[in-house]
Amino acid sequence: MPRIRLKVKIGADDDNWLAGVSTDFSDAEFKILASQPTDDGVLEVVEVTTPDGDAIVRRFDDAPEVRSYEVLHSDEGMVLIQFVFPMPSSYEARRATGNLPRFPLTIQDGWLSGELLGSQEQLSEFTTGLAVADLPFEIISVTQSYDASGLLTERQREFITEAVERGYYDSPRGCTLVELADTFGINQSAASGVLHRGEGRIIKEFIS
């Protein structure tokens, strides 16, 4: 499944009140650790790395967008805040399309950085939506991951693992097909069939 890391320039509107705070405190890093819908709106836990923790907390005091908040921890360089704010209009839309980001998310000077995991179609729709909304964004990296646990049968996995460990795929080869077959107590033809079917699955998965 594709995984994309990107940065998005977000505006300081009702959906992104924290973006405006991050712009005012441009040297601070706001790390969103969790976000959860509640009966009162959305609850978020944010770790702010800043020497101006008291000033940050005062912004939560004065913000009409914040329904309630609690300082969970504070020291000279960091403040951890849990707060509740109204459900953004875009939140349910993101949930419906499956485009909720993976935490943590980082906001600094109005730029949100994070990771999305979804189908290629979902991620394409998301970046297209950013372009249509004229939101500047930068794709940092795109990687592909998948669950290979069901790719090979247990027998095929045993054979191919043994073949790799004994240098069957090295050049020159560290062992022969006959030697592999003897290891598993079968004839050369049967060993060849197991390897051929396993290799075929691996190649087809790679090409797809």
Buried (B, 14 or more C-beta within 10 A) or exposed (E): EBBBBBBBBBEBEEBBBBBBBBBEBEEBBBBBEEBEEEEEBBBBBBBBBBEBBEEBBEBBEEBEBBBEBEBEEBEEEBBBBBBBBBEBEEBEEBEEBBBBBEBBBBBBBBBBBBBBBBEEEBBEBBBEBBEEEEEEBEEEEEEEEEEEEEBBEEEBBBBBEBBEEBEBEEEEEBBEBEBBBBBBEBEBEEBBEBBEBBBEBBEEEEEE
